[in-house]
Amino acid sequence: MKSIVCLTLICILLIWNNISLEWNSSKLLTADGTLTQPVTSANDVHDTRKKKKKTGYFLHITDMHIDTDYLEGTSFKTACHRAEEDMKQQNTAGKWGSPGGQCDSPIALAEATIRWVASEWRDKLDFIVWTGDNANHKWDKTKQRKRRQIYDLNQRVTDMMMDAFWPHSHNNDNTKMIPVIPSFGNNDVFPHNQMGDDKEDVSLLSFYEQMWREWIPKSQRSTFRKGGYYSVEVVPRLHVITLNTIYFFERNVAIGNCMHHRSPAYKQLIWFEKQLRQAQDDQHKVYVMGHVPPSTRDYKKTCLSEYIRIASIYSDVIMGHFFAHLNMDHFLIYDSNDLSLTDQSYSDPVAQKPFQPSQSDYDDSVHINRDIGEYMGYLRNMYKSIDALDDKKSPSTHEQSLVIIQVAPSILPVYLPSLRIYEYEIEDDSNTTARRPYGSLLGYQQFYANITKWNELRSDDIGYELEYTTRDAYGMRDLSVQSYVSLAKAMIKKNNKSRRLWSLYQNHMVVNTQDFSDTA
């Protein structure tokens, strides 16, 4: 018995001595004999930094409008296609684009933009919202747009996106595949702005379905072929619904409005609401995206009122609305209780601008070259018309009736090329550490490319730089309805602080290419 005890004690002493030696060997002695922590290896550094991801990120990119005929040194008057004898230096096409000119984007701009995103953000992005208008405008009246040309331009941009974010051709276990959710814009269909049902436009729908099918779930491909819209679960319990807004577009005379039961616009809304109801039943969240934003100017009246009605009913499910088309950085606020949304005689100040009868083929020059001051005045009046929220009620009935539409600026350098990186909540609702509901938008960073500088430098490549963040510029703690309404109300007060905030917002709308500090 004593021998067993002795052996046990000896084993314990040996083990303790070995542990002590290992512990001491992991320490280092300085010159004065004090102990320090060991130098950590590069692998150890990598391991200690592998912390659990706290938030997610996604990209919103839109309106590239590439033009194969764009030519550096040509005249703005020719859509940057040809030189003229009386050209002025300030009205000639730059290498990377022509801010302020009625010209589309050189292909090099789209390539450099996607290359920059892939280099700087690829490892951080969870998915990409891509809201269309890849083809050029019909600005050069000497060149007729053709269906094949529009398809080729979209194929070219799709190939860029595939190579950068979905590299199936050289995929391996270490290559991150980033889901891309596309939609087409009014310049991506033929004829311009016009799109019929799946029988009339079967070839167009088939073309896009084939081109984008790797991003469209198999279960949704037949839905896309019927109407150009679908839903995809981009991360667990978070779906993106991409809508075909050409069906809602006021200029699309090929179909009926959203109350005609045979209209594809009506059928899309029925499908849309069904998707939201299913997400609600499953306790999932949804982002909604499309090209043309809901507005009294661009939507058929019945489509606008129905969209806002559905969006407000499922405000607990929809965590964000992402649109484009207008090339300016801003947001819209609608109240589903506003009777003017269903009043057929109602129109906003911009919508009251007359169109010439010959302008049936809407060429986008109206919204690109609109009077900026008038549109900003319209937005200001919109923000004034929304009642402030009652902070004591969360969420209030009033808050649930409000719908925030986020409109992103374009790569097309109407002002300067811009894109957005959104941050969103990925903690589960049931997790006590979750700051906000799952899928909540926490903010965004807006980047721009100063191509005026890059043109002057004759640079071989370009970079994007941070323009602002919603947190730093506007003090927004998140992108909730409450935060947007608070911002809107803060900008319209009659004091110097509000005037400065409104001026900042106006400057951001045009990517700081104009200074509105003296006009507030």
Stockholm file with secondary structure:
# STOCKHOLM 1.0

chainA/1-520         MKSIVCLTLICILLIWNNISLEWNSSKLLTADGTLTQPVTSANDVHDTRKKKKKTGYFLHITDMHIDTDYLEGTSFKTACHRAEEDMKQQNTAGKWGSPGGQCDSPIALAEATIRWVASEWRDKLDFIVWTGDNANHKWDKTKQRKRRQIYDLNQRVTDMMMDAFWPHSHNNDNTKMIPVIPSFGNNDVFPHNQMGDDKEDVSLLSFYEQMWREWIPKSQRSTFRKGGYYSVEVVPRLHVITLNTIYFFERNVAIGNCMHHRSPAYKQLIWFEKQLRQAQDDQHKVYVMGHVPPSTRDYKKTCLSEYIRIASIYSDVIMGHFFAHLNMDHFLIYDSNDLSLTDQSYSDPVAQKPFQPSQSDYDDSVHINRDIGEYMGYLRNMYKSIDALDDKKSPSTHEQSLVIIQVAPSILPVYLPSLRIYEYEIEDDSNTTARRPYGSLLGYQQFYANITKWNELRSDDIGYELEYTTRDAYGMRDLSVQSYVSLAKAMIKKNNKSRRLWSLYQNHMVVNTQDFSDTA
#=GR chainA/1-520 SS CHHHHHHHHHHHHHHHHHHHHHHHHTSEECTTSCEECCCCCHHHHHHHTCCCCCEEEEEEECCCCBCTTCCTTCBGGGTSSSCCTTCCGGGBCCTTCCTTSSCCBCHHHHHHHHHHHHHHHTTTEEEEEECCCCSCCSCCTTSCCCHHHHHHHHHHHHHHHHHHHCCGGGCCTTCCCCCEEECCCTTSSSSTTCCCCTTTTHHHHHHHHHHHTTTSCGGGHHHHHHHSCEEEEEETTEEEEECCGGGTBTTCCSSCCTTCTTSHHHHHHHHHHHHHHHHHHHTCEEEEECSSCCCTTTBCHHHHHHHHHHHHHTTTTEEEEEECSSCSCEEEEEETTCGGGTCTTCCCTTTTSCCCTTTTSCCSHHHHSSCHHHHHHHHHHHHHHSCCCCTTSTTCHHHHHEEEEEECCCSSTTSSCEEEEEEEECSCTTSTTCSSSTTCEEEEEEEECCHHHHHHHTCSSCCCEEEEEHHHHHCCSSCSHHHHHHHHHHHSSSSHHHHHHHHHHHHHHTTTSSCCTTTC
#=GC SS_cons         CHHHHHHHHHHHHHHHHHHHHHHHHTSEECTTSCEECCCCCHHHHHHHTCCCCCEEEEEEECCCCBCTTCCTTCBGGGTSSSCCTTCCGGGBCCTTCCTTSSCCBCHHHHHHHHHHHHHHHTTTEEEEEECCCCSCCSCCTTSCCCHHHHHHHHHHHHHHHHHHHCCGGGCCTTCCCCCEEECCCTTSSSSTTCCCCTTTTHHHHHHHHHHHTTTSCGGGHHHHHHHSCEEEEEETTEEEEECCGGGTBTTCCSSCCTTCTTSHHHHHHHHHHHHHHHHHHHTCEEEEECSSCCCTTTBCHHHHHHHHHHHHHTTTTEEEEEECSSCSCEEEEEETTCGGGTCTTCCCTTTTSCCCTTTTSCCSHHHHSSCHHHHHHHHHHHHHHSCCCCTTSTTCHHHHHEEEEEECCCSSTTSSCEEEEEEEECSCTTSTTCSSSTTCEEEEEEEECCHHHHHHHTCSSCCCEEEEEHHHHHCCSSCSHHHHHHHHHHHSSSSHHHHHHHHHHHHHHTTTSSCCTTTC
//
